[in-house]
């Protein structure tokens, strides 16, 4: 009886810790979706752990940008694009370009996310209903429509706390699935250490993969939406320390979960010489090496990653528009419902046309890097504006870190341009 009480107490503590997670849960939702998982699987299966250094740098800079945008919101009381419009010369045009750029990138990601998620659910159905073998297109399309309809219905509830709890469930399942899988299939420790040494694969698609890594991990949408989520949480200037801790934890979890995915793909597929290019490849190549249990866990995590990303991707356009207009998000407004409904229709493009969702996902991640330099310049200007920041002086180390992040983003954006020119 006492053992049962102790177990319940531990379970309650774990649940309380998970549910206590702040706006960082949205950062994980935006960052680790099937876009990120796909990029990590393709990179791990094709290049081993060679791109681990890109992931590490991206997560460090991502944490720094989350902290900077969150702090700015708590100190100034303003959100990102609204501040760009008010306090930066030419800010209106910059803010509009950011809205277009990020919405385009996120909606393109949404197509791939829904396509991959629907394909994974189809593969699960196929195990139990082999007669579906000749009906892949029809089943995938029906599943995609049902999934996006459920997500849209959940959006209509329209409360921050509800969104947060939904994401907590998906992210927790995803994180545990990938980390447990890592204990079953893992790369050599030497390969992990070598992966921390900067290098770009000298093969076709290597440059695009680097850009895709940064596009999915240093997602501009994550930083721009943070002020609204911080405000939605009810945090004020008294929560500066809590906001800092939340940003650090979010960045660490993004790195651990993403690195776990890459490591599983590297350990199971890289040395077999079996790079992943289609959703079905993951099933055929991972099962013989990892076993059915590890395979089930990994795919359950991938599905959770997809579902956890659909939610934030649907939210991003109305969030940015509301940010630009007034700095307040009204989830019960007609504008919110129309924009999210259009995003749902846009998401069905890949399932309707039967395109390869993995290829679409990686290309869409590359587009995300082009807005990133502008987003970093914007926050640098805002946090160093004495009038807005009042008596709160920004640390020189934060400025150095953000300047380094800007340099990194510019190099990756240039790399992304070269990759896209070569692709098209």
VEXPALO-78275 format. One record per residue (C-alpha): x, y, z; residue number from 0; residue in three letters. Coordinates in steps of 0.02 Angstrom, whole numbers. Layout:
REM VEXPALO-78275
+--------+--------+--------+-----+------+
|     xx |     yy |     zz | pos | code |
+--------+--------+--------+-----+------+
|      X |      Y |      Z | NUM |  ALA |
...
+--------+--------+--------+-----+------+
***
This chain:
REM VEXPALO-78275
+--------+--------+--------+-----+------+
|     xx |     yy |     zz | pos | code |
+--------+--------+--------+-----+------+
|      0 |      0 |      0 |   0 |  UNK |
|    141 |    119 |     47 |   1 |  UNK |
|    234 |     71 |   -114 |   2 |  UNK |
|     79 |    116 |   -216 |   3 |  UNK |
|     66 |    285 |   -127 |   4 |  UNK |
|    251 |    317 |   -160 |   5 |  UNK |
|    231 |    274 |   -345 |   6 |  UNK |
|     79 |    388 |   -358 |   7 |  UNK |
|    176 |    526 |   -272 |   8 |  UNK |
|    321 |    510 |   -395 |   9 |  UNK |
|    200 |    507 |   -543 |  10 |  UNK |
|    111 |    662 |   -477 |  11 |  UNK |
|    279 |    751 |   -458 |  12 |  UNK |
|    327 |    708 |   -638 |  13 |  UNK |
|    158 |    766 |   -705 |  14 |  UNK |
|    169 |    926 |   -603 |  15 |  UNK |
|    343 |    961 |   -672 |  16 |  UNK |
|    287 |    931 |   -852 |  17 |  UNK |
|    128 |   1035 |   -836 |  18 |  UNK |
|    226 |   1176 |   -751 |  19 |  UNK |
|    326 |   1202 |   -911 |  20 |  UNK |
|    303 |   1377 |   -978 |  21 |  UNK |
|    300 |   1457 |  -1152 |  22 |  UNK |
|    455 |   1355 |  -1194 |  23 |  UNK |
|    339 |   1212 |  -1236 |  24 |  UNK |
|    284 |   1310 |  -1390 |  25 |  UNK |
|    467 |   1332 |  -1437 |  26 |  UNK |
|    487 |   1143 |  -1434 |  27 |  UNK |
|    324 |   1123 |  -1530 |  28 |  UNK |
|    383 |   1244 |  -1666 |  29 |  UNK |
|    559 |   1175 |  -1673 |  30 |  UNK |
|    539 |    987 |  -1661 |  31 |  UNK |
|    410 |    934 |  -1784 |  32 |  UNK |
|    419 |    810 |  -1924 |  33 |  UNK |
|    522 |    942 |  -2016 |  34 |  UNK |
|    657 |    932 |  -1883 |  35 |  UNK |
|    638 |    744 |  -1861 |  36 |  UNK |
|    647 |    718 |  -2049 |  37 |  UNK |
|    803 |    826 |  -2063 |  38 |  UNK |
|    884 |    732 |  -1918 |  39 |  UNK |
|    839 |    561 |  -1989 |  40 |  UNK |
|    899 |    604 |  -2164 |  41 |  UNK |
|   1060 |    682 |  -2094 |  42 |  UNK |
|   1093 |    538 |  -1973 |  43 |  UNK |
|   1061 |    404 |  -2103 |  44 |  UNK |
|   1161 |    494 |  -2239 |  45 |  UNK |
|   1303 |    583 |  -2149 |  46 |  UNK |
|   1310 |    499 |  -1978 |  47 |  UNK |
|   1343 |    623 |  -1837 |  48 |  UNK |
|   1441 |    744 |  -1950 |  49 |  UNK |
|   1314 |    885 |  -1929 |  50 |  UNK |
|   1298 |    878 |  -1739 |  51 |  UNK |
|   1398 |   1041 |  -1727 |  52 |  UNK |
|   1265 |   1132 |  -1830 |  53 |  UNK |
|   1129 |   1070 |  -1713 |  54 |  UNK |
|   1227 |   1122 |  -1557 |  55 |  UNK |
|   1263 |   1299 |  -1621 |  56 |  UNK |
|   1083 |   1320 |  -1680 |  57 |  UNK |
|   1016 |   1269 |  -1509 |  58 |  UNK |
|   1134 |   1386 |  -1415 |  59 |  UNK |
|   1084 |   1534 |  -1524 |  60 |  UNK |
|    902 |   1482 |  -1517 |  61 |  UNK |
|    904 |   1485 |  -1326 |  62 |  UNK |
|    987 |   1656 |  -1329 |  63 |  UNK |
|    856 |   1727 |  -1448 |  64 |  UNK |
|    712 |   1654 |  -1346 |  65 |  UNK |
|    786 |   1735 |  -1192 |  66 |  UNK |
|    811 |   1904 |  -1279 |  67 |  UNK |
|    635 |   1912 |  -1353 |  68 |  UNK |
|    555 |   1852 |  -1190 |  69 |  UNK |
|    650 |   1978 |  -1085 |  70 |  UNK |
|    606 |   2119 |  -1205 |  71 |  UNK |
|    422 |   2077 |  -1191 |  72 |  UNK |
|    424 |   2073 |  -1000 |  73 |  UNK |
|    523 |   2236 |   -982 |  74 |  UNK |
|    439 |   2339 |  -1120 |  75 |  UNK |
|    266 |   2261 |  -1112 |  76 |  UNK |
|    267 |   2255 |  -1303 |  77 |  UNK |
|    273 |   2113 |  -1430 |  78 |  UNK |
|    397 |   2091 |  -1572 |  79 |  UNK |
|    320 |   2149 |  -1737 |  80 |  UNK |
|    218 |   2284 |  -1650 |  81 |  UNK |
|    383 |   2353 |  -1584 |  82 |  UNK |
|    468 |   2337 |  -1754 |  83 |  UNK |
|    326 |   2443 |  -1827 |  84 |  UNK |
|    335 |   2574 |  -1688 |  85 |  UNK |
|    521 |   2591 |  -1650 |  86 |  UNK |
|    623 |   2542 |  -1803 |  87 |  UNK |
|    642 |   2651 |  -1958 |  88 |  UNK |
|    557 |   2562 |  -2103 |  89 |  UNK |
|    488 |   2441 |  -1973 |  90 |  UNK |
|    316 |   2428 |  -2056 |  91 |  UNK |
|    388 |   2359 |  -2217 |  92 |  UNK |
|    509 |   2245 |  -2122 |  93 |  UNK |
|    367 |   2177 |  -2014 |  94 |  UNK |
|    257 |   2141 |  -2167 |  95 |  UNK |
|    401 |   2052 |  -2256 |  96 |  UNK |
|    432 |   1949 |  -2099 |  97 |  UNK |
|    248 |   1900 |  -2089 |  98 |  UNK |
|    249 |   1845 |  -2273 |  99 |  UNK |
|    417 |   1755 |  -2259 | 100 |  UNK |
|    380 |   1660 |  -2099 | 101 |  UNK |
|    201 |   1616 |  -2148 | 102 |  UNK |
|    263 |   1550 |  -2316 | 103 |  UNK |
|    398 |   1445 |  -2231 | 104 |  UNK |
|    283 |   1378 |  -2095 | 105 |  UNK |
|    140 |   1338 |  -2214 | 106 |  UNK |
|    260 |   1246 |  -2329 | 107 |  UNK |
|    321 |   1150 |  -2177 | 108 |  UNK |
|    139 |   1115 |  -2132 | 109 |  UNK |
|    111 |   1027 |  -2298 | 110 |  UNK |
|    258 |    911 |  -2266 | 111 |  UNK |
|    212 |    885 |  -2083 | 112 |  UNK |
|     35 |    832 |  -2124 | 113 |  UNK |
|     95 |    722 |  -2268 | 114 |  UNK |
|    222 |    631 |  -2159 | 115 |  UNK |
|    102 |    612 |  -2012 | 116 |  UNK |
|    -34 |    541 |  -2126 | 117 |  UNK |
|     92 |    421 |  -2204 | 118 |  UNK |
|    150 |    360 |  -2033 | 119 |  UNK |
|    -30 |    329 |  -1977 | 120 |  UNK |
|    -58 |    234 |  -2141 | 121 |  UNK |
|     94 |    124 |  -2105 | 122 |  UNK |
|     25 |     86 |  -1932 | 123 |  UNK |
|   -146 |     43 |  -2007 | 124 |  UNK |
|    -60 |    -68 |  -2136 | 125 |  UNK |
|     11 |   -179 |  -1998 | 126 |  UNK |
|   -164 |   -220 |  -1937 | 127 |  UNK |
|   -260 |   -204 |  -2102 | 128 |  UNK |
|   -151 |   -275 |  -2243 | 129 |  UNK |
|   -298 |   -256 |  -2365 | 130 |  UNK |
|   -259 |    -68 |  -2370 | 131 |  UNK |
|   -101 |   -107 |  -2471 | 132 |  UNK |
|   -177 |    -49 |  -2636 | 133 |  UNK |
|   -261 |    105 |  -2563 | 134 |  UNK |
|   -113 |    210 |  -2502 | 135 |  UNK |
|   -164 |    374 |  -2585 | 136 |  UNK |
|   -346 |    365 |  -2531 | 137 |  UNK |
|   -305 |    314 |  -2351 | 138 |  UNK |
|   -169 |    445 |  -2331 | 139 |  UNK |
|   -284 |    582 |  -2397 | 140 |  UNK |
|   -429 |    532 |  -2284 | 141 |  UNK |
|   -314 |    523 |  -2132 | 142 |  UNK |
|   -241 |    695 |  -2174 | 143 |  UNK |
|   -415 |    772 |  -2188 | 144 |  UNK |
|   -469 |    695 |  -2022 | 145 |  UNK |
|   -309 |    751 |  -1931 | 146 |  UNK |
|   -317 |    931 |  -1994 | 147 |  UNK |
|   -504 |    941 |  -1956 | 148 |  UNK |
|   -473 |    885 |  -1776 | 149 |  UNK |
|   -332 |   1012 |  -1756 | 150 |  UNK |
|   -443 |   1152 |  -1823 | 151 |  UNK |
|   -582 |   1102 |  -1702 | 152 |  UNK |
|   -457 |   1109 |  -1558 | 153 |  UNK |
|   -400 |   1282 |  -1614 | 154 |  UNK |
|   -579 |   1346 |  -1601 | 155 |  UNK |
|   -570 |   1317 |  -1411 | 156 |  UNK |
|   -457 |   1468 |  -1415 | 157 |  UNK |
|   -370 |   1472 |  -1246 | 158 |  UNK |
|   -183 |   1483 |  -1212 | 159 |  UNK |
|   -188 |   1360 |  -1066 | 160 |  UNK |
|   -280 |   1232 |  -1174 | 161 |  UNK |
|   -152 |   1249 |  -1316 | 162 |  UNK |
|    -12 |   1229 |  -1190 | 163 |  UNK |
|    -83 |   1069 |  -1114 | 164 |  UNK |
|   -110 |    989 |  -1286 | 165 |  UNK |
|     71 |   1028 |  -1333 | 166 |  UNK |
|    137 |    964 |  -1166 | 167 |  UNK |
|     58 |    793 |  -1199 | 168 |  UNK |
|    127 |    778 |  -1377 | 169 |  UNK |
|    301 |    843 |  -1332 | 170 |  UNK |
|    317 |    729 |  -1180 | 171 |  UNK |
|    270 |    573 |  -1281 | 172 |  UNK |
|    388 |    628 |  -1420 | 173 |  UNK |
|    537 |    661 |  -1305 | 174 |  UNK |
|    520 |    499 |  -1208 | 175 |  UNK |
|    498 |    396 |  -1368 | 176 |  UNK |
|    656 |    463 |  -1449 | 177 |  UNK |
|    765 |    457 |  -1293 | 178 |  UNK |
|    713 |    277 |  -1251 | 179 |  UNK |
|    747 |    228 |  -1433 | 180 |  UNK |
|    924 |    299 |  -1413 | 181 |  UNK |
|    964 |    170 |  -1279 | 182 |  UNK |
|    926 |     31 |  -1404 | 183 |  UNK |
|   1014 |    101 |  -1558 | 184 |  UNK |
|   1160 |    221 |  -1541 | 185 |  UNK |
|   1317 |    279 |  -1635 | 186 |  UNK |
|   1496 |    257 |  -1577 | 187 |  UNK |
|   1553 |    388 |  -1447 | 188 |  UNK |
|   1698 |    436 |  -1562 | 189 |  UNK |
|   1575 |    479 |  -1701 | 190 |  UNK |
|   1481 |    593 |  -1581 | 191 |  UNK |
|   1642 |    686 |  -1536 | 192 |  UNK |
|   1692 |    701 |  -1720 | 193 |  UNK |
|   1519 |    772 |  -1756 | 194 |  UNK |
|   1559 |    923 |  -1645 | 195 |  UNK |
|   1701 |    974 |  -1763 | 196 |  UNK |
|   1632 |   1096 |  -1895 | 197 |  UNK |
|   1624 |   1020 |  -2070 | 198 |  UNK |
|   1502 |   1017 |  -2216 | 199 |  UNK |
|   1472 |    854 |  -2312 | 200 |  UNK |
|   1559 |    867 |  -2482 | 201 |  UNK |
|   1418 |    781 |  -2573 | 202 |  UNK |
|   1261 |    831 |  -2667 | 203 |  UNK |
|   1130 |    897 |  -2546 | 204 |  UNK |
|   1256 |    930 |  -2406 | 205 |  UNK |
|   1236 |   1119 |  -2410 | 206 |  UNK |
|   1046 |   1106 |  -2414 | 207 |  UNK |
|   1048 |    991 |  -2263 | 208 |  UNK |
|   1151 |   1117 |  -2162 | 209 |  UNK |
|   1030 |   1257 |  -2207 | 210 |  UNK |
|    881 |   1145 |  -2167 | 211 |  UNK |
|    955 |   1107 |  -1996 | 212 |  UNK |
|    967 |   1291 |  -1952 | 213 |  UNK |
|    798 |   1329 |  -2032 | 214 |  UNK |
|    711 |   1204 |  -1920 | 215 |  UNK |
|    810 |   1233 |  -1759 | 216 |  UNK |
|    833 |   1422 |  -1765 | 217 |  UNK |
|    654 |   1451 |  -1821 | 218 |  UNK |
|    614 |   1638 |  -1828 | 219 |  UNK |
|    433 |   1596 |  -1787 | 220 |  UNK |
|    489 |   1530 |  -1617 | 221 |  UNK |
|    565 |   1696 |  -1564 | 222 |  UNK |
|    436 |   1813 |  -1638 | 223 |  UNK |
|    292 |   1719 |  -1558 | 224 |  UNK |
|    375 |   1707 |  -1387 | 225 |  UNK |
|    320 |   1880 |  -1324 | 226 |  UNK |
|    137 |   1837 |  -1359 | 227 |  UNK |
|    152 |   1669 |  -1271 | 228 |  UNK |
|    244 |   1749 |  -1125 | 229 |  UNK |
|    101 |   1873 |  -1109 | 230 |  UNK |
|    -26 |   1733 |  -1131 | 231 |  UNK |
|     55 |   1643 |   -985 | 232 |  UNK |
|     21 |   1797 |   -878 | 233 |  UNK |
|    204 |   1831 |   -841 | 234 |  UNK |
|    261 |   2007 |   -795 | 235 |  UNK |
|    427 |   2093 |   -759 | 236 |  UNK |
|    431 |   1995 |   -595 | 237 |  UNK |
|    454 |   1835 |   -694 | 238 |  UNK |
|    620 |   1881 |   -778 | 239 |  UNK |
|    716 |   1739 |   -692 | 240 |  UNK |
|    579 |   1615 |   -733 | 241 |  UNK |
|    580 |   1670 |   -915 | 242 |  UNK |
|    769 |   1646 |   -924 | 243 |  UNK |
|    757 |   1472 |   -849 | 244 |  UNK |
|    616 |   1427 |   -968 | 245 |  UNK |
|    719 |   1480 |  -1121 | 246 |  UNK |
|    872 |   1380 |  -1063 | 247 |  UNK |
|    771 |   1222 |  -1028 | 248 |  UNK |
|    683 |   1235 |  -1196 | 249 |  UNK |
|    849 |   1252 |  -1291 | 250 |  UNK |
|    925 |   1104 |  -1197 | 251 |  UNK |
|    775 |    993 |  -1229 | 252 |  UNK |
|    775 |   1038 |  -1415 | 253 |  UNK |
|    958 |    986 |  -1425 | 254 |  UNK |
|    937 |    824 |  -1326 | 255 |  UNK |
|    782 |    766 |  -1421 | 256 |  UNK |
|    848 |    816 |  -1594 | 257 |  UNK |
|   1019 |    739 |  -1561 | 258 |  UNK |
|    934 |    579 |  -1504 | 259 |  UNK |
|    841 |    566 |  -1669 | 260 |  UNK |
|   1000 |    596 |  -1768 | 261 |  UNK |
|   1095 |    469 |  -1662 | 262 |  UNK |
|    962 |    333 |  -1684 | 263 |  UNK |
|    962 |    359 |  -1873 | 264 |  UNK |
|   1153 |    360 |  -1876 | 265 |  UNK |
|   1171 |    204 |  -1768 | 266 |  UNK |
|   1038 |    105 |  -1861 | 267 |  UNK |
|   1054 |    163 |  -2042 | 268 |  UNK |
|   1216 |    257 |  -2081 | 269 |  UNK |
|   1335 |    108 |  -2074 | 270 |  UNK |
|   1208 |      3 |  -2169 | 271 |  UNK |
|   1225 |    124 |  -2314 | 272 |  UNK |
|   1037 |    153 |  -2316 | 273 |  UNK |
|    996 |    340 |  -2325 | 274 |  UNK |
|    813 |    386 |  -2300 | 275 |  UNK |
|    722 |    475 |  -2441 | 276 |  UNK |
|    541 |    420 |  -2414 | 277 |  UNK |
|    430 |    388 |  -2262 | 278 |  UNK |
|    421 |    202 |  -2306 | 279 |  UNK |
|    612 |    191 |  -2303 | 280 |  UNK |
|    608 |    223 |  -2116 | 281 |  UNK |
|    501 |     69 |  -2087 | 282 |  UNK |
|    596 |    -49 |  -2201 | 283 |  UNK |
|    770 |      0 |  -2142 | 284 |  UNK |
|    746 |     30 |  -1956 | 285 |  UNK |
|    648 |   -127 |  -1908 | 286 |  UNK |
|    781 |   -259 |  -1949 | 287 |  UNK |
|    914 |   -163 |  -1851 | 288 |  UNK |
|    816 |    -91 |  -1706 | 289 |  UNK |
|    678 |   -219 |  -1683 | 290 |  UNK |
|    490 |   -193 |  -1679 | 291 |  UNK |
|    483 |   -113 |  -1506 | 292 |  UNK |
|    614 |     20 |  -1546 | 293 |  UNK |
|    532 |     47 |  -1715 | 294 |  UNK |
|    360 |     71 |  -1635 | 295 |  UNK |
|    431 |    192 |  -1507 | 296 |  UNK |
|    524 |    291 |  -1639 | 297 |  UNK |
|    373 |    307 |  -1752 | 298 |  UNK |
|    260 |    351 |  -1607 | 299 |  UNK |
|    382 |    491 |  -1567 | 300 |  UNK |
|    386 |    548 |  -1748 | 301 |  UNK |
|    196 |    552 |  -1755 | 302 |  UNK |
|    190 |    651 |  -1592 | 303 |  UNK |
|    319 |    771 |  -1666 | 304 |  UNK |
|    207 |    797 |  -1817 | 305 |  UNK |
|     49 |    825 |  -1715 | 306 |  UNK |
|    140 |    943 |  -1596 | 307 |  UNK |
|    200 |   1048 |  -1744 | 308 |  UNK |
|     35 |   1058 |  -1837 | 309 |  UNK |
|    -38 |   1157 |  -1693 | 310 |  UNK |
|     94 |   1297 |  -1686 | 311 |  UNK |
|    108 |   1303 |  -1877 | 312 |  UNK |
|    -78 |   1337 |  -1892 | 313 |  UNK |
|    -62 |   1472 |  -1759 | 314 |  UNK |
|     87 |   1566 |  -1831 | 315 |  UNK |
|      3 |   1674 |  -1966 | 316 |  UNK |
|   -138 |   1741 |  -1854 | 317 |  UNK |
|    -10 |   1766 |  -1715 | 318 |  UNK |
|    103 |   1873 |  -1825 | 319 |  UNK |
|    -42 |   1973 |  -1899 | 320 |  UNK |
|   -112 |   2006 |  -1724 | 321 |  UNK |
|     62 |   2052 |  -1663 | 322 |  UNK |
|     81 |   2179 |  -1804 | 323 |  UNK |
|    -92 |   2254 |  -1777 | 324 |  UNK |
|    -98 |   2276 |  -1588 | 325 |  UNK |
|     16 |   2154 |  -1497 | 326 |  UNK |
|   -136 |   2057 |  -1435 | 327 |  UNK |
|   -197 |   1889 |  -1499 | 328 |  UNK |
|   -386 |   1863 |  -1500 | 329 |  UNK |
|   -414 |   1677 |  -1534 | 330 |  UNK |
|   -602 |   1699 |  -1538 | 331 |  UNK |
|   -599 |   1828 |  -1680 | 332 |  UNK |
|   -665 |   1800 |  -1855 | 333 |  UNK |
|   -493 |   1845 |  -1923 | 334 |  UNK |
|   -411 |   1705 |  -1821 | 335 |  UNK |
|   -536 |   1575 |  -1884 | 336 |  UNK |
|   -523 |   1626 |  -2067 | 337 |  UNK |
|   -332 |   1626 |  -2072 | 338 |  UNK |
|   -317 |   1459 |  -1982 | 339 |  UNK |
|   -450 |   1381 |  -2095 | 340 |  UNK |
|   -353 |   1438 |  -2249 | 341 |  UNK |
|   -194 |   1364 |  -2173 | 342 |  UNK |
|   -285 |   1198 |  -2149 | 343 |  UNK |
|   -332 |   1196 |  -2334 | 344 |  UNK |
|   -152 |   1241 |  -2382 | 345 |  UNK |
|    -88 |   1096 |  -2275 | 346 |  UNK |
|   -184 |    970 |  -2383 | 347 |  UNK |
|    -85 |   1012 |  -2542 | 348 |  UNK |
|     47 |    876 |  -2519 | 349 |  UNK |
|    -79 |    737 |  -2473 | 350 |  UNK |
|   -195 |    788 |  -2618 | 351 |  UNK |
|    -58 |    786 |  -2750 | 352 |  UNK |
|     31 |    636 |  -2674 | 353 |  UNK |
|    200 |    725 |  -2669 | 354 |  UNK |
|    351 |    657 |  -2575 | 355 |  UNK |
|    327 |    739 |  -2403 | 356 |  UNK |
|    507 |    713 |  -2346 | 357 |  UNK |
|    583 |    806 |  -2494 | 358 |  UNK |
|    452 |    944 |  -2475 | 359 |  UNK |
|    491 |    957 |  -2290 | 360 |  UNK |
|    679 |    981 |  -2311 | 361 |  UNK |
|    661 |   1111 |  -2450 | 362 |  UNK |
|    533 |   1209 |  -2345 | 363 |  UNK |
|    653 |   1212 |  -2196 | 364 |  UNK |
|    785 |   1297 |  -2304 | 365 |  UNK |
|    665 |   1442 |  -2341 | 366 |  UNK |
|    652 |   1476 |  -2153 | 367 |  UNK |
|    833 |   1536 |  -2139 | 368 |  UNK |
|    810 |   1691 |  -2249 | 369 |  UNK |
|    704 |   1788 |  -2123 | 370 |  UNK |
|    819 |   1744 |  -1979 | 371 |  UNK |
|    952 |   1884 |  -2001 | 372 |  UNK |
|    815 |   2018 |  -2003 | 373 |  UNK |
|    737 |   1947 |  -1844 | 374 |  UNK |
|    907 |   1951 |  -1755 | 375 |  UNK |
|    945 |   2129 |  -1811 | 376 |  UNK |
|    773 |   2183 |  -1751 | 377 |  UNK |
|    795 |   2120 |  -1574 | 378 |  UNK |
|    972 |   2191 |  -1564 | 379 |  UNK |
|    902 |   2365 |  -1605 | 380 |  UNK |
|    758 |   2348 |  -1481 | 381 |  UNK |
|    854 |   2282 |  -1329 | 382 |  UNK |
|    985 |   2419 |  -1349 | 383 |  UNK |
|    855 |   2559 |  -1357 | 384 |  UNK |
|    873 |   2644 |  -1187 | 385 |  UNK |
|    705 |   2730 |  -1201 | 386 |  UNK |
|    611 |   2566 |  -1221 | 387 |  UNK |
|    716 |   2463 |  -1099 | 388 |  UNK |
|    705 |   2596 |   -962 | 389 |  UNK |
|    833 |   2555 |   -826 | 390 |  UNK |
|    872 |   2379 |   -890 | 391 |  UNK |
|   1040 |   2380 |   -980 | 392 |  UNK |
|   1074 |   2234 |  -1097 | 393 |  UNK |
|   1231 |   2136 |  -1052 | 394 |  UNK |
|   1380 |   2150 |  -1169 | 395 |  UNK |
|   1384 |   1959 |  -1174 | 396 |  UNK |
|   1206 |   1953 |  -1238 | 397 |  UNK |
|   1252 |   2077 |  -1374 | 398 |  UNK |
|   1408 |   1977 |  -1422 | 399 |  UNK |
|   1305 |   1817 |  -1424 | 400 |  UNK |
|   1170 |   1894 |  -1535 | 401 |  UNK |
|   1301 |   1971 |  -1651 | 402 |  UNK |
|   1381 |   1798 |  -1669 | 403 |  UNK |
|   1209 |   1724 |  -1702 | 404 |  UNK |
|   1183 |   1856 |  -1838 | 405 |  UNK |
|   1348 |   1811 |  -1921 | 406 |  UNK |
|   1303 |   1625 |  -1913 | 407 |  UNK |
|   1129 |   1660 |  -1986 | 408 |  UNK |
|   1202 |   1762 |  -2130 | 409 |  UNK |
|   1327 |   1624 |  -2174 | 410 |  UNK |
|   1189 |   1493 |  -2169 | 411 |  UNK |
|   1071 |   1602 |  -2273 | 412 |  UNK |
|   1206 |   1620 |  -2407 | 413 |  UNK |
|   1233 |   1433 |  -2398 | 414 |  UNK |
|   1045 |   1408 |  -2417 | 415 |  UNK |
|   1040 |   1517 |  -2575 | 416 |  UNK |
|   1178 |   1413 |  -2654 | 417 |  UNK |
|   1086 |   1253 |  -2606 | 418 |  UNK |
|    919 |   1311 |  -2679 | 419 |  UNK |
|   1002 |   1370 |  -2842 | 420 |  UNK |
|   1083 |   1199 |  -2859 | 421 |  UNK |
|    917 |   1111 |  -2818 | 422 |  UNK |
|    809 |   1205 |  -2943 | 423 |  UNK |
+--------+--------+--------+-----+------+
***
